Amino acid sequence: AEYGVKKPNLSPELIEKLKREFKKTPSPEEIFYYIYAVLYSNTYRTKYAEFLKIDFPRVPFTSDYKLFKKIGDLGEKLVNLHLLKSSELDAPTAKFEGKGNDKVEKPRYEKGKLYINKDQYFEGISQEVWEYQIGGYQVCHKWLKDRRGRELSAEDKAHYAKVVVALKETIRLMAEIDAAIPG
């Protein structure tokens, strides 16, 4: 096998079908971004909830190229957020406040403040972001819980602030994806 050479893992039938539908060949990346967006759609997850419990996800493709592109563009934004590569993350909304030892004790969320100990907290985290779950875990809580007893470095605090923005933007983009998906 050649290392460093990208080889798409898509069925030739799918590529052919999309090529016929769109009158142009979408790139493997465009297809990936579209799928990524669809899998983050609450509409999709709700509609296929029972099926998703028992089988691999099946992704419905649109025959409308403009819609495919629109949803794919939203998927690309999600991917960049989740890889922490998005420029959106350069303006953190959560700030670390308070004097203390920077040690994570028992994280608790209270009125927009996420306390890591009795004196120090992250400010600017909405209830929606605090409660956001992936894979059954509350992301903001789990990240801190995994660091219980540890002192947060400046890098840790900056990373956490980026995660908060990524979650906030994910929630916003999920709503945009749902709005773009017809019925």
C-alpha positions as CSV (number, residue, x, y, z in Angstrom):
1,A,0.0,0.0,0.0
2,E,1.2,3.5,-0.8
3,Y,1.2,5.8,2.2
4,G,0.1,9.4,1.9
5,V,-2.1,8.6,-1.1
6,K,-5.8,9.2,-0.6
7,K,-8.1,6.4,-1.8
8,P,-11.8,7.1,-1.4
9,N,-13.8,4.4,0.3
10,L,-17.1,5.0,-1.5
11,S,-19.0,2.6,-3.6
12,P,-18.6,3.2,-7.4
13,E,-22.4,2.8,-7.6
14,L,-23.0,5.8,-5.3
15,I,-20.6,8.0,-7.3
16,E,-22.2,6.9,-10.5
17,K,-25.7,7.6,-9.2
18,L,-24.8,11.1,-7.9
19,K,-23.0,11.8,-11.1
20,R,-26.2,11.0,-13.1
21,E,-28.4,13.0,-10.7
22,F,-26.1,16.1,-10.5
23,K,-24.7,16.0,-14.0
24,K,-21.3,16.5,-12.4
25,T,-19.1,14.3,-10.2
26,P,-19.0,15.3,-6.5
27,S,-15.6,14.9,-4.8
28,P,-15.3,12.2,-2.1
29,E,-14.8,15.1,0.4
30,E,-18.1,16.8,-0.7
31,I,-19.9,13.4,-0.2
32,F,-18.3,13.0,3.2
33,Y,-19.3,16.5,4.3
34,Y,-22.9,15.9,3.2
35,I,-23.0,12.7,5.1
36,Y,-21.5,14.3,8.2
37,A,-24.1,17.0,8.2
38,V,-27.0,14.6,7.7
39,L,-25.8,12.5,10.7
40,Y,-25.9,15.7,12.8
41,S,-29.4,16.5,11.8
42,N,-32.0,16.1,14.6
43,T,-34.6,15.6,11.9
44,Y,-32.7,12.6,10.6
45,R,-31.9,11.2,14.0
46,T,-35.5,11.5,15.1
47,K,-37.0,10.1,11.9
48,Y,-34.7,7.1,11.9
49,A,-34.2,6.6,15.7
50,E,-35.5,3.0,15.8
51,F,-33.6,2.0,12.7
52,L,-30.3,3.6,14.0
53,K,-30.5,1.4,17.1
54,I,-30.4,-1.8,15.1
55,D,-28.4,-1.1,12.0
56,F,-25.8,1.1,10.4
57,P,-27.0,4.5,9.4
58,R,-28.4,4.8,5.9
59,V,-28.1,8.2,4.4
60,P,-30.7,9.6,2.1
61,F,-29.2,11.6,-0.7
62,T,-31.0,14.5,-2.4
63,S,-31.2,14.7,-6.2
64,D,-30.9,18.5,-5.9
65,Y,-27.3,19.5,-6.3
66,K,-27.8,23.0,-4.8
67,L,-29.2,21.3,-1.6
68,F,-26.4,18.7,-1.6
69,K,-23.9,21.6,-1.7
70,K,-25.7,23.6,0.9
71,I,-25.9,20.7,3.4
72,G,-22.3,19.7,2.5
73,D,-21.0,23.2,3.2
74,L,-22.6,23.0,6.6
75,G,-21.0,19.6,7.1
76,E,-17.6,21.0,6.2
77,K,-18.1,23.7,8.9
78,L,-19.0,21.0,11.4
79,V,-15.9,18.9,10.5
80,N,-13.6,21.9,11.0
81,L,-15.2,22.8,14.3
82,H,-14.8,19.2,15.5
83,L,-11.2,19.0,14.5
84,L,-10.7,22.4,16.2
85,K,-9.5,23.9,12.9
86,S,-12.2,26.4,12.4
87,S,-11.4,30.2,12.5
88,E,-14.7,30.5,14.6
89,L,-12.7,29.1,17.5
90,D,-10.3,32.1,17.6
91,A,-12.8,34.2,19.5
92,P,-13.6,32.3,22.6
93,T,-16.9,33.1,24.4
94,A,-15.9,31.3,27.7
95,K,-13.5,33.1,30.0
96,F,-11.7,31.6,33.0
97,E,-12.2,33.7,36.1
98,G,-11.3,33.7,39.8
99,K,-8.2,33.3,41.9
100,G,-7.1,29.9,43.1
101,N,-5.0,26.8,42.4
102,D,-6.6,26.0,39.0
103,K,-7.4,22.5,40.3
104,V,-10.5,20.7,39.0
105,E,-12.5,19.5,42.0
106,K,-16.2,19.0,41.6
107,P,-17.4,20.8,38.4
108,R,-20.8,22.4,38.9
109,Y,-22.9,24.7,36.6
110,E,-24.7,27.6,38.2
111,K,-26.3,30.6,36.4
112,G,-24.0,30.6,33.4
113,K,-20.9,29.9,35.4
114,L,-19.1,26.6,35.3
115,Y,-17.2,26.2,38.6
116,I,-14.2,23.9,38.6
117,N,-13.7,24.5,42.3
118,K,-15.3,26.8,44.9
119,D,-13.5,29.9,43.7
120,Q,-12.7,29.5,39.9
121,Y,-15.0,29.1,37.0
122,F,-15.5,29.4,33.3
123,E,-18.0,32.2,32.4
124,G,-20.0,32.5,29.2
125,I,-21.3,29.0,28.9
126,S,-25.0,28.7,28.1
127,Q,-27.2,26.1,29.7
128,E,-27.7,24.6,26.2
129,V,-23.9,24.1,25.7
130,W,-23.4,22.8,29.3
131,E,-26.1,20.2,28.7
132,Y,-25.0,19.2,25.1
133,Q,-24.3,15.5,24.8
134,I,-22.4,13.3,22.4
135,G,-22.6,9.6,22.8
136,G,-24.6,9.9,26.0
137,Y,-22.0,12.1,27.7
138,Q,-22.3,15.7,28.6
139,V,-19.2,17.0,26.8
140,C,-18.4,20.0,29.0
141,H,-18.8,18.0,32.2
142,K,-17.0,14.9,31.0
143,W,-13.9,16.9,29.9
144,L,-13.6,18.4,33.4
145,K,-14.5,15.2,35.2
146,D,-11.6,13.4,33.3
147,R,-9.3,16.0,34.8
148,R,-10.5,15.9,38.4
149,G,-7.6,16.5,40.8
150,R,-5.5,18.1,38.1
151,E,-4.4,21.6,37.7
152,L,-5.5,23.2,34.5
153,S,-2.7,24.7,32.4
154,A,-3.1,27.8,30.3
155,E,-3.3,25.5,27.3
156,D,-6.0,23.4,29.0
157,K,-8.1,26.5,29.6
158,A,-7.7,27.8,26.0
159,H,-8.6,24.3,24.7
160,Y,-11.7,24.1,26.9
161,A,-12.8,27.6,25.7
162,K,-12.4,26.3,22.1
163,V,-14.5,23.3,22.9
164,V,-17.2,25.5,24.3
165,V,-17.3,27.6,21.0
166,A,-17.3,24.4,19.0
167,L,-20.3,23.1,20.9
168,K,-22.1,26.4,20.6
169,E,-21.5,26.5,16.8
170,T,-22.4,22.8,16.5
171,I,-25.8,23.5,18.0
172,R,-26.3,26.5,15.7
173,L,-25.3,24.5,12.6
174,M,-27.5,21.6,13.5
175,A,-30.5,24.0,13.5
176,E,-29.3,25.3,10.0
177,I,-29.0,21.7,8.7
178,D,-32.5,20.8,10.0
179,A,-33.9,24.0,8.3
180,A,-32.2,23.0,5.0
181,I,-33.5,19.4,5.0
182,P,-36.9,19.2,3.4
183,G,-39.5,17.4,5.6
